[in-house]
Structures are given as structure tokens and as C-alpha cells.
Amino acid sequence: MIRANSIAHLMPSTHLMQLATERLILRPHNVDDFLDSYAMWSDSGVIRYIGGKPFTREEVWARLLRYAGHWAMLGYGYWVVREKASGRFLGEVGFADYHRDIEPSLLATPEVGWALDPAVHGHGFATEAVRAALSWADAHWPDGETACIVAPDNEPSLRVAHKCGYREQLRTTYKGLPTIVLRRPAERA
């Protein structure tokens, strides 16, 4: 049986992956984030444009394990976003390689994503968190482009993407739903 502490040496040090902004702390997830993450991913306001069906406990647990797996295997992943002043859970932001069955392929292009608790929408937290993640990416992938996909009706996320330098590449479908693929060239740090 493999124990978590026997593989801890494979993962980058958590403090090296922590980011801070004026109002936010971004850090890799841990098991204590599960209930906050589950509450967010089971909220109809969050999943409205992300499949439309609330995530189960099992699906959120698999999501958290996938986040950790990205860090362990690829050296990047998702961060939990917490308010610096209060420690309150705000959401999640980060990069992934989902091997999506989408045309054009996003393989070899880190895909940024974000989801925040609807209670904090409209306060600039998503833009602030995505910009922090992009600063990290620019330092780690100075010549690397990133991409994101957004549902055409998700105007708030499209605004965040545009504020962060993403531009529409094309419109396609993903899992039978209309989808916009946006790309952002790297900005040298």
C-alpha cells in the first residue's frame, strides 16, 4: 500500500506554488478544501455554463484529485482562491491539460480555467486571480501560449478572459454545446 507521505517527494513544495495578490491567496488544494469546493460545484449559478448539472460529492472529490495530479505529473494545476483578509473560500483558478476531444486540439497548450462562488461575483476577484495565475505562467512558460474555452452565453467569463488578454480564435462545439476557444500569447516576465 502506498501512503501519501511516501509520494510527497514527487510533488513540488506547496509554499513555492502559493501566489498572493492585494486581496487574494492562491494555493494548491488540500483535503480541507473539499467541502468548500463541493458547495461551489453543486451551486446552480456556478455550473450554469459548465454542463448545467451540479457535481456530486464523488465528482468533486475526483476533481480535487485531478488538481493534485496535474501538479504532481505536469508541474502546474489549480489553486484554491481565498480572500487574504478573512481566509474565506472564493473559488478555484488554474491550468490543466484535460486532453479534451475538441477541434482544434488544445493538446500541449495549458488551458486556464476559473470558477468562483456566485456570492462574490462582480467584485473583480476572478480577474485578479486569473491575472495572478497568468503572471505565474509567464514566469514558468515564457514562450508558451495558453487557451481557455467559454460558453458563448457566459458574458461574465468572456469579460474576464478579454481583460486578461485572451482573444477569440474560433467558435466550435464541445460535448455538443457551442463553445468559444480563446488564446493568449505568452508575455515575457
N, C-alpha and C positions, 0 to 999 in steps of 0.2 A: 504494500500500500504506500502510495506517495503522499507525503504530508506537505501542507502549504509551505512550511518553513524550509523544506528541503529543496524547493524550487525558487525560493526568494532571491537567490543569487542570479537568477536568469532575468529578473525584471530590473529596469533602471531604478535608481533611487528615487523614491517619491518626492523628496524635497527638491530634487533637480527638475522635476516636471511641474512644480507648482508655479502659477502665474498670479500676479496681482495687478490690479488697476486701482484707480482712485476709489472706487466703490466696491470692487469685487475681489474675491479669492477664487481661483480656478485650481483644482487639484484632482488627481485621479480618484476614481470612486473606490470606496471600501464597502464592506458588508453593512456598515451602519447607515449607508445612504439608501438601502433597499426600500424602506417604507416611503421615504420622500419621493423616490423615483417612481415607485408603484402608484402613489397618489397622483403624480403628474401624468403618467402614461395611461391612466384609467379615466382621465378627465376628458369629457367630450370636446371641450374647447381646444385641447392640445392635439387630439387625433383627428380633428375635423378634416384636415388636408393630408393626413398621413394614414391612409387606409380607411378612416372613418369608423373603425371598430376599436373600443377600448382594449388595451392589453391586459392579459390575465397575469396573475402573480408569477406563473411559470414563465411566461413570455418576458416579463420584466427581469426575472432572475437570469434568464438566458442572455438578455441584453447586457446586464452588468458583467456577466462572464465574458461576453464578446468584447466589451470595452477593455477588460483586463487582458484578454488575449491579443488584442491589437497592440497594446503597449509591449507585451512580452515578445511577440513574434515580429512586429514591424517597427517598433520604436516610436510609435505615435498612437494616439487613440482619443478618447473623450475625457473631458474634465467635468466634474460636478461644479456648478456655479453657485457660490454662496455669497451673500451680502457680507462685506467686510465688517461693518459696524455691529451687526446682530448675529451673524452666523446663519441666518435664515436661508433655507434652500430656495434657489430661484429657478434652477433648471440645469441643462446639460448642453455642452458645446464641444466640438472636436472634429477629428479627422478619422476617416475609415476607408477601407478598401473592401467593399461588400461583394465584389465580383457580380455586380448586377447584370441581369440579362436585359440590356438596354442598348439601343443603337443611336448614336455611335457609342462604342465601348468606352467606359471610364477606367478600364484597367490601366494600372501604372500611373494614375492620376489621383492623388489623395482627394477625397470628397469631404468637404466641410459640411457640417450639419449643426442645427441648433433646435432646441425646444425649451421653452420657458413656461413656468406656471402662469396661467391666464391672469391671475391676480396681480402680476407685476408687468403685464403688457403695457406698452405706451410710455415707459419711463426710460427708454434708451438702454436698458440692460442688455438686450440681445446684441445691439450694435457694439456696445462696449466689450462684451465677451467675445464676439466674433473677431473684432479688431485685435484683441489680446492674443487669440489663437493664431491669427494671421501673422502677427509680429513674431510669434514663436516659429511658425512655418517658414517665414522669410529668413530667419536666422539658421534654420536647420536644412532648408532646401533652397539655397539662394538662386538656383536656376529653375526651380520647379513651379509648374503651373498647378493650380488647384481648381476644382469644379464643385458645383452644387446642383441639385435638382429641386425644383419648386413647382407646386401645382399652380396653374395659371390664375386661379381664383384667390390664391393666398397673397393678397396685396401687401400685408404687413411684412411677410418674409421676403417678398420681392424688393420692398423698400430697403430692408436690412442688407440684402445681397448687393443692391446697387450702391448703397452708402459705403460698402466695404470693397468696392472696385470690381464686382462681378458684372459681366455683360452677357446678354443673351447670345448663345451660339446657335441654338435651334429649338424648335418645338417638335416633340416626339410623343410616344406613349410609353408608359411603364406600368406593367401589370394591368394593361387595358385602359389606363387612365391618362388623360392629357398631362404632359409634363414639359417643363421648360428646363433645358440644360444651359447652365451659365458657367462661364470660365473666367478666371482671373490670372493674369501673368504674375510671376514672382516679382517682388520688389526687393531689391538687394538691401539687406540690413546695414 
